[in-house]
């Protein structure tokens, strides 16, 4: 009966996770922690595993959680906003625009079976973060008026904007180019992207001794992506038909995670884990958007942790994690500078396409400019009595986005840094647990003026992106 229940639970969790959209943007686009107990401690758990979601943090921790099944759901509410002001180049100022899609339900599940010296199990968790849904198209609204007119009757009859500047300097802006830009249906009045990721981690851990264990997980990754409203950037691509408005595209991939947990004294436990890059299939429908023809691997990451137990009721856990966003070109390649953007626009107006360095979809194609980040997590677990356990924590992660990368990150404003958490577990019986956690990510925003130089001196546009978040997670655990 238990085996049948576990199989049904896993099947449901996989299906639900694959179907659910994800909007996480916490430590970059990785969640701060996995499992309700772990999130209540701000993600600190490399040396302190509490349930069958342990493989998502450190696979060796599965050896210390016993036989159990866990499943739950997080209600996640991000508040994202952006502004693009191109009035200095003849465009418009969008004002601050809030992204829609502000409530998401994200499931998770796991199980562990202790078979003596070996424990087997699996965790099913979600990532994501490049999710926005603006009801107005900031790129089109701000930049389209700056394109201007070559003097033809169909666009106003008088030279204006960039087109007028080119004509005034003796260049040519073909009517067909302006008409093609103006009639592009992908300049639609809404703008957004959605990236969802699910990681399924079948895991085996083994005890080397009573107090030490090692473990490994096969990381099976699934991700789904869509983009819409990016028609303005199609001429900047090596494959203009594979930039935007192509619906959902998905990809599968695989990687590995290994870990160690060791109780070195009665009150001190240490842990370490490392996860390889998850090598994903390419997004073929968006090979003209992401660098390396649609490649979008999930970054490698590693971390160390400790758990200190000053009393038999209280545990303090500390983790340090490093996420290698800079090793995935589609995420890490810098976006265009002001000069590069203005130069590309000038070439597009003269010839209909951009052929220079940084072209979207190429190996060196412009990206989101995300850097590696280091995250520090501190959490406290206090067992009040046999029925109640309380938790709290703080998580601080570096911002992966420099302010001079704001332009493309209007689509993915993952700039929050500080997260505070609280949570509890109620034990209605020896074999059942009900856990709840709450997270608040403090508001963070950043602005930048993209100013041209040389021949584009005096040309500029301003950007601002920002976000804060709230999340409530509930889960049920059953021991057997």
Steps between C-alpha positions, in 0.01 A plus 500: 500500500782740590681412178186568295447832679860605430471412133175694469649797686807512278292476182274781619788723608685458170186577299411800718852642493522469122163670458559788742658828388793614715583854597780463748768764503666477838867398498512594133241256371578220748267466797650591835424149627311178428240350728287693748725433799810603308333818373395589854873511577573720194640202308774409749521121491814362334596354838147477640253283308147478636282324243498318168563822306861470621637396156414844366751644749744218584437139388702352787247641746248239389678251731377689806129560430360145534207358307267776398295669229459878463297715268384859498439818308633851509286804430745750358424868438766715331456873436708610199517838331699665224534833324657592166543867411613565143374859482859628461520332156152589383327203657270500800515444874292195594482597866515221754317191377410211729517144379185295526499132597551559872392171655638154425443156653816286482490139626782285636531142622748241619537162663774311684534129574761388754627155410767474766836629384346638182214749464325558168259775412413785269420870514293697249551876511463807279710798400428797278515875509499642153130568520327827420166593346471869423164613365678770301805444280776711654746441216253590225346791688837656585710435189259481204437879488876556498532308173327789327438562130711524184274769356256272317129577518408168663700586816418869532661674207784663693835354608515422871672279754784267406365455148497875447851533641633240257331670205631839614855363499466380142400141575203302381218345699293281263124530524473121519709492818284753681181337377626159615578628847168677533293204384677237713223320695748409774508860621181397678374710790613254766850389592636211699691178542456190711770252595397196706741235623439170677780287644430136580775352716502119552752454779702238686694569819705271718646524848876462520465477876235587755568873463621541142322453168549566132236521232438566135207611287427477132354839409235471232414848382194615309441858397247691300527849353294750306544863399267752341511865398870503399438591137719809525803272551433259213721692252785472753499119479674233295158332471224764519224239484624334819502797736146549628133399489567132430303361794647259752820312423641237733825316561637211706846454646711328763769566757637367829513609864722347772522574871648410837365541852708435812429538868846599626404560865190448709391856424653574156411357161666602174382456142605566143333458163574570134264496201619486142351709227180337375560469127172576326367457150481827309184706468464453125202736478710777659840430345500856368459646849744316728873482442643184343186444292256453785727335757380551858673267747427508874807637684731297722513586869677383816492572869609417853309511824507438872239422760572586864280359776566692822211320674298190422212726389674766290702476179671787317588433136721707270554442126716669239399429141652610170288498181685517169268702278805640322571158346179497291544733202131560433468634854849646544578677171469874540212686345568784253661824606337824387745532209441139395124541515498829307744358244288189450186710457676716241608194300151348518341818362743509209504132405216328686726279715787515746815300423745614766640355821251406770225406258229309687531124459872502411758343730593846627139619484378760744359357820389604846844576642456292818807445721586217738360560847583388852216443746516488881218327687448495876214314666385395846286197588352478850301200621263655750339173606385171350225674303661823381825602329574859398745640243640823366779617276659757275639449152723751322601446139698726274309672221600327173400802289722808467297814439650540151320175408154639578371512141447130432432431867175692474395146405668338802549749786651250747664766717377414851775424751375473859237244606357448848311184589300342780322170539376219720414132505205353686509129586142373538643152556831318508474419130355822357626854453344820372755770412455863401756762395483865399757701305529870427762626255575864565438751223799579281515715188770646281519756219748577227542752221627351175699789353654499154855611426693608191259535208211423735597754767189670630279199430375313807216310661422421864397171658378387841409153627388381844339221696384373837338168591282315747452125523302260716576128488307212654597133503404168650744235612430138584746268671475123474 
